[in-house]
């Protein structure tokens, strides 16, 4: 399996830091602006008003993760 080293927290500018308690976005630290953009997309898709409820969105995410054999 390929391995990409994560950049340390200290290398991420304050403007690009995001709350990532589960370290899911950690791989984006190699390009911090992308990490910020990914996080903003996540917030837009999962937390902003839309035709699906938050529970429906989370259930879809869990289902896709199960199909993809994700372990997190």
C-alpha positions as CSV (number, residue, x, y, z in Angstrom):
1,X,0.0,0.0,0.0
2,X,1.3,3.5,-0.9
3,X,2.1,5.8,2.0
4,X,2.1,9.6,1.9
5,X,3.7,11.4,4.8
6,X,1.6,13.9,6.6
7,X,2.9,17.4,7.1
8,X,3.2,18.4,10.8
9,X,0.6,20.7,12.4
10,X,3.2,23.4,12.7
11,X,3.5,23.5,8.9
12,X,-0.2,24.4,8.4
13,X,-0.8,28.2,8.4
14,X,-3.4,29.4,10.9
15,X,-5.6,30.6,8.0
16,X,-5.8,27.0,6.6
17,X,-6.3,25.1,9.9
18,X,-9.6,23.1,10.3
19,X,-11.0,21.1,13.1
20,X,-10.1,17.6,12.3
21,X,-10.5,15.6,15.5
22,X,-10.7,12.3,13.6
23,X,-7.7,13.1,11.4
24,X,-9.7,12.4,8.3
25,X,-8.5,15.5,6.5
26,X,-4.9,15.0,7.7
27,X,-3.6,13.9,4.3
28,X,-4.5,17.4,2.9
29,X,-1.9,18.9,5.1
30,X,0.6,18.5,2.3
31,X,-1.4,21.3,0.6
32,X,-3.1,23.3,3.3
33,X,-5.3,25.5,1.1
34,X,-6.9,22.3,-0.3
35,X,-7.5,21.1,3.2
36,X,-9.5,24.3,3.9
37,X,-11.4,23.9,0.7
38,X,-12.3,20.3,1.4
39,X,-13.5,21.2,4.8
40,X,-15.7,24.0,3.4
41,X,-17.2,21.6,0.9
42,X,-17.9,19.1,3.7
43,X,-19.7,21.8,5.7
44,X,-21.7,22.9,2.7
45,X,-22.8,19.3,1.8
46,X,-23.5,18.1,5.4
47,X,-24.5,21.1,7.4
48,X,-26.2,23.7,5.2
49,X,-29.9,23.6,4.4
50,X,-30.9,21.4,1.5
51,X,-33.5,18.8,0.4
52,X,-32.1,16.0,2.6
53,X,-32.1,16.0,6.4
54,X,-28.8,15.8,8.3
55,X,-29.7,12.2,9.3
56,X,-30.3,11.2,5.7
57,X,-27.0,12.7,4.6
58,X,-25.1,10.9,7.4
59,X,-26.8,7.6,6.5
60,X,-25.8,8.0,2.9
61,X,-22.2,8.7,4.0
62,X,-22.2,5.6,6.2
63,X,-23.6,3.4,3.5
64,X,-21.0,4.6,0.9
65,X,-18.2,4.0,3.5
66,X,-19.5,0.5,4.1
67,X,-19.6,-0.2,0.4
68,X,-16.0,1.1,0.1
69,X,-14.9,-1.0,3.1
70,X,-13.7,2.1,5.0
71,X,-12.5,1.4,8.5
72,X,-13.0,4.8,10.1
